[in-house]
Amino acid sequence: MYSKVLQKIIAEANITQEELSKKCKEINAPISRVQISAILNNRANPPSEEVSRAISKVCNVDDRELVLEGYLEKAPHEFIDFLNKFQEQLFELSFAQLENNFDKKTKKILLEEYKKETYVKLILELLDMQNNVNLYDNNFKIEDSDKNIIFNFEYPSYIIEDDSMESKIPKDSKLKLKTQEKYKNGDILLIEYNNTKYVRLAIFIGKSTFLYPFNNKYNSLFLDNEKFKIIAKVNSIEIKL
């Protein structure tokens, strides 16, 4: 809803309605304090696209969120129905390749969490979607002309000390790790949460992540992205025999 997004933006910018009105006027997108108050209290429709972009500029946020919220609030119900169906189809497509990793109950929980994401967030995620790009490759070697290894740099590794990822990853397996700029659904990650390291399969849902153990004796984690740190992706596994 436009009013809620605007309220959040104003609060995070630590600006008064009067100051916001004044600064928008200075960049030729006038909106009065009375209009701002009416919008915040759901007594007025969203302003023009120009004003939404001006508010975003003054508050130093991505202008697309307010603009899209403004358009969605005026959209016909047929378009909203389409977004509902599209959201569910996108979920099914995204998780089709992971179907065997989850039971029906877990999949239902994930779908319910996924549907809590606003349509604007969904649209922005699609607009910002990029191919995963590695920051660097952690595995390379230098050889001389006779193929003697002069320098060898391998992936950093981690020994998994519990059975939380069995049957896929046995306890005491050596995990070769790789850092990336971006991670995607289905990646098995080494994370740190509350000063403890976990290996879990990750499902990204907006600003939160579902961290799934293959062994159902362990609880899944559903965490805000700010509350845990991704150390690296599990790139390969050496199983101890």
HUMO-V616334 format. One line per field, one symbol per residue. burial: b if it has 24 or more other ideal C-beta (glycine too) atoms within 12 Angstrom, else e. A space follows every 50 residues. Layout:
burial: ???
//
This chain:
burial: ebbebbbebbeeeebebeebbebbeeeebebeeebbeebbeeeeebbeee bbbbbbbbbebebbbbbbbbbbbeeeeeeeeebeeebeebbeebbeebee bbeeebbeebbebbeebbbbbbbbbeeeeeeeeeeeeeeeeeeeeeeeee eeeebeebebeeebbeebbbeebbbbbbbbeebbbbbbbbbebeeebbbb bbbbbbeebbbbbbeeeeebbbbeeeebebbbbbbebeeee
//
